[in-house]
Amino acid sequence: MALDYEESKNKIIDGLQKKQKMKSKFYFNDLAKILDAKPREAKKIVNQMIQDGLLEYWSSGSTSMYGLPGTGKQRGAEHE
């Protein structure tokens, strides 16, 4: 059964906003857990949210993480 994009989008945004005081970047598995979905289904939702500008992708080269746009301690230094 395919996930509903609007419902999934709201779950992810709400989940990340609740945890935002503790951390600003999340692993893909954290997002899949919020959706309670299989990785392939969650990946489609996460990719669409990135394209829509609702999530941002961050990579250190060895680690890939996701977060809400404009959050995180490194945000100011990312474009220098």
C-alpha positions as CSV (number, residue, x, y, z in Angstrom):
1,M,0.0,0.0,0.0
2,A,1.4,3.4,-1.0
3,L,1.9,6.1,1.6
4,D,-0.2,9.2,1.3
5,Y,2.2,12.1,0.6
6,E,0.3,14.8,2.5
7,E,-0.1,12.6,5.6
8,S,3.5,11.4,5.5
9,K,4.8,14.9,5.0
10,N,2.9,16.2,8.1
11,K,4.2,13.2,10.2
12,I,7.8,13.9,9.3
13,I,7.6,17.7,9.9
14,D,5.8,17.2,13.2
15,G,8.2,14.5,14.3
16,L,11.3,16.6,13.4
17,Q,9.9,19.8,15.0
18,K,9.3,17.9,18.3
19,K,12.9,16.6,18.3
20,Q,14.5,19.8,17.1
21,K,15.6,20.9,20.5
22,M,17.8,17.8,20.8
23,K,19.2,17.7,17.3
24,S,18.7,19.3,13.9
25,K,19.9,16.6,11.5
26,F,18.4,13.1,11.3
27,Y,19.4,9.8,9.6
28,F,17.2,8.4,7.0
29,N,16.3,5.5,9.3
30,D,14.9,8.1,11.8
31,L,12.6,9.4,9.1
32,A,11.5,5.9,8.0
33,K,10.8,5.1,11.7
34,I,8.6,8.2,12.0
35,L,6.6,7.0,9.0
36,D,6.6,3.4,10.2
37,A,7.4,2.5,6.6
38,K,9.7,0.3,4.6
39,P,12.8,2.1,3.3
40,R,11.8,2.1,-0.3
41,E,8.4,3.7,0.5
42,A,10.0,6.2,2.9
43,K,12.7,7.1,0.3
44,K,10.1,8.2,-2.2
45,I,8.4,10.5,0.4
46,V,11.7,11.9,1.6
47,N,13.0,12.6,-1.9
48,Q,9.7,14.4,-2.8
49,M,10.0,16.5,0.3
50,I,13.5,17.5,-0.7
51,Q,12.3,18.5,-4.1
52,D,9.5,20.5,-2.6
53,G,12.0,22.3,-0.3
54,L,10.4,20.9,2.9
55,L,13.6,18.9,3.9
56,E,17.2,19.5,3.2
57,Y,19.9,16.9,2.5
58,W,23.2,17.2,4.3
59,S,26.3,15.0,3.7
60,S,29.7,15.1,5.4
61,G,31.0,12.7,2.7
62,S,30.6,9.6,4.8
63,T,27.3,10.4,6.5
64,S,24.1,11.5,5.0
65,M,21.5,13.3,7.1
66,Y,18.3,15.2,6.6
67,G,16.7,18.2,8.4
68,L,14.3,21.0,8.2
69,P,15.6,23.9,6.1
70,G,17.3,26.6,8.1
71,T,18.1,24.6,11.1
72,G,21.4,23.4,12.6
73,K,24.5,25.0,14.1
74,Q,26.4,24.7,10.9
75,R,23.8,26.6,8.9
76,G,25.6,29.9,8.9
77,A,28.9,28.5,7.8
78,E,27.6,26.2,5.0
79,H,27.7,28.9,2.3
80,E,31.0,30.5,3.1
